[in-house]
Amino acid sequence: MEVRWIRDKFSETVHHYHNGQDLYGEQMEAYVGRTELVRDGLSAGSLDLRITRLRPSDDGVYICTVGDGDAYDEATGHLEVSG
């Protein structure tokens, strides 16, 4: 299974997970050391991304793409940072 979270505005990788491993080689510099895929719900289909030390620049649209063999899907979410 491959899970990739990207920023819609930049089309760059925020977090990449493939076959049980987090891959950081393609990650945007702004997110280095601040993201993790929450694995507790993977078996139930939950692909939550945790971003720590939020910044105003994190505000915006995120797209989660999921591929597993021939199956593919994607979902869009919006993160609103305030305060």
C-alpha positions in Angstrom: 0.0 0.0 0.0 1.2 3.5 -0.8 -0.1 6.6 0.8 0.9 10.1 -0.2 -0.2 13.4 1.3 0.5 16.4 -0.9 -0.3 20.1 -0.9 -2.8 21.0 -3.5 -1.3 24.5 -4.0 2.3 23.2 -4.5 1.7 19.6 -5.7 4.6 18.6 -3.6 4.9 15.7 -1.1 4.1 16.5 2.6 4.3 12.8 3.6 4.9 9.5 1.8 4.3 6.1 3.2 4.9 2.9 1.2 4.8 -0.8 2.3 5.0 0.0 6.0 7.8 2.6 5.7 7.8 6.3 5.9 9.8 7.7 3.0 11.2 11.2 3.5 13.3 11.7 0.4 10.6 13.6 -1.5 9.3 15.5 1.4 8.9 19.3 1.2 11.5 21.0 3.3 8.9 22.9 5.3 7.5 19.6 6.7 10.8 17.8 7.6 10.5 16.4 11.1 6.9 17.5 11.6 4.7 14.8 10.0 3.7 11.2 10.6 1.0 8.9 9.3 -1.1 7.8 12.2 -1.0 4.0 11.9 -3.5 3.1 14.6 -6.4 3.1 12.1 -4.6 1.9 8.9 -6.3 -1.5 9.0 -9.7 0.2 9.2 -8.9 2.6 6.4 -8.0 5.7 8.5 -5.1 7.5 6.9 -4.8 10.5 9.2 -1.7 12.7 8.9 -0.4 14.3 12.0 1.5 17.6 11.6 3.3 19.0 14.6 4.4 22.5 15.4 1.7 24.0 13.1 2.6 27.2 11.2 0.3 29.7 9.5 1.8 28.5 6.2 0.4 25.0 6.9 -3.1 26.4 6.2 -4.7 25.1 3.0 -5.8 22.2 1.0 -4.2 18.7 1.3 -4.8 15.7 -0.9 -4.3 12.1 0.2 -3.7 9.6 -2.5 -3.9 5.9 -1.9 -2.7 3.1 -4.1 -2.8 -0.7 -3.5 -2.1 -2.8 -6.5 -4.6 -1.8 -9.2 -6.8 0.1 -6.8 -6.4 3.9 -6.4 -8.4 6.6 -4.6 -7.9 10.1 -3.3 -9.5 12.5 -0.9 -9.2 16.2 -0.2 -9.1 17.9 3.1 -8.7 21.5 4.3 -6.5 22.5 7.3 -7.4 25.8 8.9 -4.7 27.2 11.2 -5.8 30.0 13.5 -4.3 31.8 16.4 
